[in-house]
């Protein structure tokens, strides 16, 4: 009987001892999942949440286990922050795992992305002890590789649109010269003292000079006759009309003498309340605010005049200083200054740029698509007008478009030292994005309000920050590689295809993105045809495609493998 009881008892003790032994054993990968299942680079980082489980009767009561996510690739690795767990009999503040029941846990990892991570593996490494004894738990692989499509931003930024320092050239500039003929109270006759004064002589001389100039053209001459608001509407209507007639007849005669053929337009204002209000506003007369309040309260001319006359303390001042200035005919010579033709400006820009003004030189650069000629013109701008920022900014724009970002930054900084304008800040923001510095880029873009390219630049910023839907919205109708990249990452594939088909400056990355789009929409011919075009333009993209997880499903497709050899 004793022997029959002894064997089962011995087996129970062995089992009990083994449960408390120093062996914890290998953990199956089935106990772990990664979210996302395929790692993805977002805003220069590779974030992942790992959900794990210690199975029942695995975690010893005196065990302490440190779990570290490690992303490994050929020639390197990146380690994330560790998480520590403890058994039931360990005194500490870490998460406790029950021996009988086991336990679930989640831990987050975040790695700084580098291109080598495209072909990598995510492991969990374990540093385990039971009491003072080190226990070996083999690493467990939980994910393969990193989809790095968002990292293409550093390349798609190459065809972003920097802000241009625009010219203010106007071929036709409208100008006007004015003079006044003054009248005595309740009179409409033109006095010799008025007609012979310097102001009128200069006005007539201007008419003759403009008429004779080859680059000027008279539009018309206007006569605007006025009566002051005092005296009643009926009296002032006749008075202002007579002043108009007399002035128009006089000017008509003078134009005939000078042999100037142009339109003469005339009108009159019976009571010049607008002029009265303007003069009072600019004056320092007593009770000025009271007078202005009367004008705002009463619209009827007679009521206005009556109320103002009731302010006896200032009416004499008004009669002496304000009202006489309103008894006049205003003469206006309207004319146009006609600038050089496009042909003249283009010819002078190459043969004699010193003969062009700043605005003409800047305009000349818009008349050619030849980058070399543009660069020559903007260089000339910096020589002739070194204190204007636009020459330097626009040289920076050309350097950016040529892919020389160091040179572009130098020019943009020079422009910024002269004048910190919205377009210069926009362009420095793009340079910061090229460097991966989203904080500095955001600061520059905050000072770029009003720049036409700002929404596109902000789209690039949001794309860099991983805000894909916001980036799509900001890009709007922009037809650039970056806009298409944002649409792909936001999974708006139809819109991305439309954008890529109409990119304004297509390059190798336009084709590469089309290949990515083909992979995401299961269109193998779209993958191979566009990848072929991309590699023809940039041979380095063959190696990139070979490790790009976007094309993982085509790894054994002969058409694909032939391209990436």
MIMIZA-815718 format. One line per field, with one value per residue (C-alpha): x, y negated, z; residue in one letter. Coordinates in steps of 0.1 Angstrom, whole numbers. Each point is the difference from the previous one (the first is absolute). Example, Ala and Ser with C-alpha at 12.3 -4.5 7.8 and 13.67 -1.06 7.14 Angstrom:
BEGIN
x <- [123;14] .
y <- [45;-34] .
z <- [78;-7] .
aa <- [A;S] .
This chain:
BEGIN
x <- [0;28;18;-32;-3;37;3;-28;13;34;-13;-19;31;20;-27;-1;38;1;-25;23;32;23;-13;-25;5;-5;-31;-19;-5;-37;-1;9;-15;11;-23;4;8;22;21;-2;22;-21;15;35;-9;-10;-26;-14;-21;8;-26;14;-10;18;-19;-14;26;29;10;17;-10;35;8;8;-1;11;-15;17;-13;30;-2;28;14;32;28;-20;-28;-22;-12;-31;-8;-3;-30;5;-23;1;-13;-24;27;22;-3;0;-21;0;-30;-5;-7;-20;17;-32;-20;28;-5;-5;19;7;31;7;32;11;31;16;-3;30;-2;17;-30;-20;15;-1;-16;-16;10;-8;30;-3;23;-13;10;-15;14;37;1;1;-25;2;-31;7;-10;-33;-6;-33;1;19;13;-13;-22;18;-22;-5;38;-2;-9;37;-1;-34;10;24;-29;-17;-7;20;-14;11;9;-23;5;-23;5;-29;2;-28;2;-29;9;-19;9;-23;-5;-27;-17;-14;-31;-13;-32;-31;21;7;23;36;24;32;19;-11;7;35;11;28;-22;-21;31;16;-32;-1;37;-6;-28;25;28;-21;-15;34;16;4;-6;-30;-36;-28;-31;-22;-2;-26;-17;-17;-17;-13;-19;4;-30;-11;-26;-27;-3;-17;26;29;-13;1;33;17;-14;13;35;0;-10;25;29;-8;-1;33;17;-15;16;34;0;-8;29;24;-13;-9;-29;-15;-33;-11;-25;-17;-24;-11;-10;-24;9;33;-9;26;28;-13;1;35;14;-17;14;35;-3;6;-30;-20;-31;13;-16;-33;0;8;-28;-25;11;-6;-33;-16;-1;-23;23;-21;-3;38;7;-25;15;36;-9;-15;35;8;33;16;-20;21;31;-18;-9;36;21;-21;-27;23;20;-32;-8;21;4;23;19;13;24;-3;27;18;38;6;30;23;-13;8;24;18;4;12;26;13;2;26;18;-3;-16;11;-26;-28;-16;-2;-36;8;30;-21;-27;25;7;-37;3;23;-1;38;13;35;-15;-22;31;19;-28;-4;38;-2;-27;22;28;-21;-24;19;-24;-31;-6;-17;31;15;-33;-6;35;-7;-32;20;26;-28;-16;34;4;29;-16;31;3;-37;2;29;-19;-32;19;15;-34;-13;28;-12;-37;-19;-30;-27;15;35;-13;-20;32;21;-28;4;38;-7;-24;27;22;-28;-4;-38;2;20;-20;-32;15;9;-34;-16;16;-9;-37;-11;25;-19;21;-7;-28;22;29;-23;-11;36;3;-31;13;33;-20;-20;-33;-10;-36;9;28;-24;-23;28;14;-34;3;38;15;33;16;-5;-37;-3;21;-24;-30;16;8;-36;-12;-17;13;-22;10;36;-1;-16;27;29;-14;1;31;14;36;1;33;12;-20;-32;4;11;-31;-21;16;-8;-36;-1;12;-26;-28;12;9;31;5;-2;27;24;-5;4;28;18;-4;12;31;8;0;18;18;2;-37;6;18;-27;-28;18;-4;-33;-27;-26;12;3;-27;20;32;-2;-16;25;-11;8;32;14;-4;18;30] .
y <- [0;-24;8;-7;-35;-8;-1;-25;-22;0;-10;-29;-13;2;-20;-25;-4;-3;-28;-20;10;-25;9;-23;13;-14;-22;7;-29;9;-19;-33;-23;-34;-29;-9;35;-15;-28;-33;-32;-30;-35;14;26;37;3;34;14;36;21;30;28;21;33;19;15;-17;-30;12;-16;-13;-11;-34;-4;-31;-1;-22;-5;0;-8;18;-3;10;-19;-17;-1;-24;6;-14;-6;32;11;21;26;19;32;2;3;-29;-32;-29;-24;17;18;33;31;28;34;21;-24;-16;-36;-23;-32;-27;-20;-29;-4;-29;0;-28;10;6;15;32;9;8;35;8;22;-10;21;2;6;13;-6;24;10;23;-13;-5;25;-11;18;2;-8;0;-31;1;-16;-19;-19;-3;-32;-36;-15;-34;-16;-31;-5;-7;-35;-9;7;-13;-33;-4;-11;-23;-35;-27;-36;-24;-36;-15;-32;-30;-8;-18;-7;-27;-22;-23;-35;-32;-37;-25;-37;-22;-32;-19;-22;-28;5;2;-7;22;-22;11;-26;-8;4;36;8;-15;17;25;30;-6;-7;33;19;-13;8;36;4;-10;21;31;-5;-3;30;32;22;-19;-3;-23;19;-31;-33;-4;-31;3;-32;-6;-25;-2;13;-34;-20;25;28;-21;-27;24;22;-29;-13;34;6;-34;7;33;-17;-28;23;25;-27;-14;34;8;-32;8;35;-13;-25;28;23;27;22;18;5;-27;12;-23;1;-20;5;-26;3;16;15;28;-26;-20;31;9;-35;-2;34;-11;-34;-10;-24;-3;23;22;32;-18;-10;35;14;-24;13;36;-7;-21;9;-28;-28;-29;16;5;-36;-13;21;-9;-37;4;8;-37;4;16;-10;-31;23;24;-30;-13;32;29;-11;-21;32;17;-27;15;19;29;8;36;12;38;17;33;7;28;22;20;29;36;2;-32;12;35;-15;-25;27;18;-30;-29;9;-32;-18;18;-8;24;10;3;23;23;0;10;32;10;-4;31;37;3;6;-13;-33;-3;6;-27;-25;6;-2;-34;-11;7;-21;-30;1;18;-13;17;35;14;6;22;17;9;13;22;12;10;18;19;11;12;21;-21;-5;-13;-27;-8;-3;-25;-22;2;-10;-30;-11;4;-22;-28;4;28;4;27;17;1;15;25;10;3;22;24;1;9;28;14;2;18;-29;-3;-24;-26;5;-7;-31;-13;9;-20;-31;8;-11;-13;20;18;32;1;26;23;-5;7;31;11;-8;20;28;0;-1;31;-20;15;-11;-35;0;11;-29;-25;10;-5;1;-1;24;10;33;-10;-5;34;15;-14;14;35;0;-12;29;-23;20;-14;-36;10;15;-32;-21;22;-1;-38;-8;-33;10;39;17;35;-2;-7;34;16;-12;13;34;-1;-9;30;23;-14;5;35;-13;20;-16;-34;10;13;-26;-30;16;5;-37;-10;20;-12;-36;9;34;-2;7;36;7;-20;20;33;-7;-19;20;-17;25;30;20;-4;14;32;-16;3;-33;-17;18;-7;-37;-1;21] .
z <- [0;9;-33;-19;15;-3;-38;-7;28;-15;-34;16;17;-32;-18;27;1;-38;1;23;-19;-18;-34;-18;-35;-35;-7;-32;-25;2;33;-16;-26;-14;-7;-28;-13;-27;16;-17;1;11;4;2;26;0;27;11;28;10;17;19;22;27;-1;30;24;-18;20;31;33;7;-36;-13;-38;-20;-35;-27;-35;-25;-37;-18;-35;-17;17;27;25;19;36;15;37;21;21;32;14;33;16;29;27;-12;19;-25;-20;-33;-16;18;-20;17;-3;-3;-22;-20;-12;-30;-6;-26;-5;-25;-20;-22;-22;-19;-37;-22;-35;10;21;-31;1;37;27;33;30;37;21;36;29;27;35;26;33;-7;-28;-37;-22;-37;-20;-38;-20;-18;-34;-2;-33;-33;-17;-2;-26;-6;-26;21;0;-38;11;1;-38;-9;16;-29;-22;25;-11;18;2;-28;8;-26;-20;2;-37;-17;-37;3;31;6;12;7;5;16;4;15;-12;29;0;21;20;-22;-32;-30;-21;-6;14;-17;33;1;-36;1;33;-1;8;-32;-21;12;-7;-37;-3;12;-26;-28;13;4;-34;-16;18;-19;30;14;-11;13;10;6;19;26;14;33;12;35;22;37;21;11;-19;-7;-26;-27;0;2;-28;-25;14;-3;-35;-12;15;-19;-33;3;10;-28;-26;12;-1;-34;-14;16;-14;-35;3;11;-28;25;-11;30;18;24;26;24;29;30;36;13;37;9;33;-5;-5;30;23;-12;7;34;10;-9;18;36;2;32;3;-28;14;5;-37;-11;22;-17;-34;12;16;-28;-37;-12;-14;13;35;0;-9;26;28;-9;-1;35;13;0;17;-30;-30;-7;0;-24;-23;0;-1;-13;-24;-23;-8;-13;-26;-29;-32;3;-32;-5;-27;-2;-21;-4;1;-25;8;-21;-20;9;-30;11;36;-11;-24;26;27;-21;-17;24;34;15;-21;18;33;29;-9;-37;8;22;-26;-27;18;-4;-38;-4;10;-4;35;-9;-12;31;22;-20;4;38;4;-17;23;30;-16;-10;30;29;26;-16;14;-31;-21;27;8;-37;-4;30;-17;-31;21;19;-33;-12;32;15;34;17;-26;2;38;-3;-24;21;31;-19;-11;35;13;-23;6;18;-23;-2;-30;14;33;-21;-18;31;14;-30;7;36;-11;-23;31;19;24;2;30;-18;-32;20;14;-34;-16;29;-15;-36;0;-34;-20;-28;6;37;-1;-20;24;30;-18;0;37;10;-21;19;32;-10;-2;-34;-3;11;-26;-28;10;0;-33;-16;-38;0;-26;17;11;36;-5;-16;28;26;-19;-2;38;6;-22;-25;-29;-28;9;2;-35;-14;16;-12;-35;0;21;-13;1;-2;10;10;33;-19;-17;32;18;-29;5;38;-9;-24;28;24;-26;-11;-35;-9;-35;16;24;-26;-27;24;19;-33;-8;34;-1;-35;14;33;2;38;2;-10;33;19;-16;9;37;-2;18;-22;-27;23;-18;-33;15;-21;-31;-29;-15;33;8;-35;7;34;-10] .
aa <- [X;X;X;X;X;X;X;X;X;X;X;X;X;X;X;X;X;X;X;X;X;X;X;X;X;X;X;X;X;X;X;X;X;X;X;X;X;X;X;X;X;X;X;X;X;X;X;X;X;X;X;X;X;X;X;X;X;X;X;X;X;X;X;X;X;X;X;X;X;X;X;X;X;X;X;X;X;X;X;X;X;X;X;X;X;X;X;X;X;X;X;X;X;X;X;X;X;X;X;X;X;X;X;X;X;X;X;X;X;X;X;X;X;X;X;X;X;X;X;X;X;X;X;X;X;X;X;X;X;X;X;X;X;X;X;X;X;X;X;X;X;X;X;X;X;X;X;X;X;X;X;X;X;X;X;X;X;X;X;X;X;X;X;X;X;X;X;X;X;X;X;X;X;X;X;X;X;X;X;X;X;X;X;X;X;X;X;X;X;X;X;X;X;X;X;X;X;X;X;X;X;X;X;X;X;X;X;X;X;X;X;X;X;X;X;X;X;X;X;X;X;X;X;X;X;X;X;X;X;X;X;X;X;X;X;X;X;X;X;X;X;X;X;X;X;X;X;X;X;X;X;X;X;X;X;X;X;X;X;X;X;X;X;X;X;X;X;X;X;X;X;X;X;X;X;X;X;X;X;X;X;X;X;X;X;X;X;X;X;X;X;X;X;X;X;X;X;X;X;X;X;X;X;X;X;X;X;X;X;X;X;X;X;X;X;X;X;X;X;X;X;X;X;X;X;X;X;X;X;X;X;X;X;X;X;X;X;X;X;X;X;X;X;X;X;X;X;X;X;X;X;X;X;X;X;X;X;X;X;X;X;X;X;X;X;X;X;X;X;X;X;X;X;X;X;X;X;X;X;X;X;X;X;X;X;X;X;X;X;X;X;X;X;X;X;X;X;X;X;X;X;X;X;X;X;X;X;X;X;X;X;X;X;X;X;X;X;X;X;X;X;X;X;X;X;X;X;X;X;X;X;X;X;X;X;X;X;X;X;X;X;X;X;X;X;X;X;X;X;X;X;X;X;X;X;X;X;X;X;X;X;X;X;X;X;X;X;X;X;X;X;X;X;X;X;X;X;X;X;X;X;X;X;X;X;X;X;X;X;X;X;X;X;X;X;X;X;X;X;X;X;X;X;X;X;X;X;X;X;X;X;X;X;X;X;X;X;X;X;X;X;X;X;X;X;X;X;X;X;X;X;X;X;X;X;X;X;X;X;X;X;X;X;X;X;X;X;X;X;X;X;X;X;X;X;X;X;X;X;X;X;X;X;X;X] .
